[in-house]
Amino acid sequence: MDIAAHMQKYRRFDDARQRLHPLEDFDLWYWAVSSAGTALINAALHTLGVTRENRHFATQVPDVYAVADSNTTWHYEIASACDLIHADIPKLPSTPEQLKPAFEAMHEIERFRNPCIRGEHPVTPELLRSFEQAYTTVRQVTGAVLKEALA
């Protein structure tokens, strides 16, 4: 995807996050937080030239991307240096220094994905606060990279 598409995706997920109740709608709220954060990280990585903008859309399989043939048909391609689907998938050769706090924050959010979504770990107000703090860090750190690029 390109930076503009990532930013549109971020805005849609962030808007949904704000309309959802973190505890009552936890699964959807969590998905919105995780997806919005990943979209911001991808936009920042493109901005820094670590990964490249393109017409590839990440699938749930690392390095396999869907590419539009037309408005209604797609094919799959193997590619690298494209979008991340999680903070560590696919692995980057190295994390840019200015994005390390954002990656650490996304890891904090993502490490609870499976236990909380599967009901193995309780979703508590304290945990929700830690997600919000981590999400704020992702927004601030990536925002600084994106703002600097636009200056």
GIWO-V471671 format. One record per pair of residues at least 6 apart in sequence whose ideal C-beta (glycine too) atoms are under 6 Angstrom apart, sorted by the first residue. I is the first residue (numbers start at 1). J is the second residue. D is the distance in whole Angstrom. If there is no record, write none. Layout:
I/J/D  I/J/D
This chain:
1/83/6  2/53/4  3/43/5  3/46/5  6/39/5  6/42/5  6/43/4  7/43/6  9/39/4  10/36/5  10/39/4  10/40/5  13/32/5  13/35/5  13/36/4  14/36/5  16/32/5  17/32/4  17/33/6  20/28/5  20/29/4  22/29/5  22/128/5  26/123/5  33/131/6  33/135/5  34/109/6  37/106/5  37/135/6  37/138/4  40/138/6  40/142/4  41/102/6  42/83/5  42/84/6  44/99/6  44/142/4  44/145/4  45/51/4  46/53/5  47/145/6  47/146/6  47/149/4  48/96/5  50/96/6  51/81/5  51/82/6  52/81/6  55/67/6  56/65/4  56/67/6  56/79/6  56/82/5  57/66/5  58/83/4  58/85/5  59/66/6  62/89/5  62/90/4  63/78/6  63/80/6  63/90/6  64/76/6  65/77/5  65/79/5  65/82/6  66/74/5  66/76/6  67/75/6  67/77/5  68/74/6  69/75/6  86/110/6  87/103/5  87/106/4  87/107/5  87/110/6  95/103/5  98/145/6  101/137/6  101/141/5  102/138/5  102/141/4  102/142/5  105/134/4  105/137/4  105/138/5  106/138/6  108/134/4  109/131/6  109/134/5  115/121/4  116/123/5
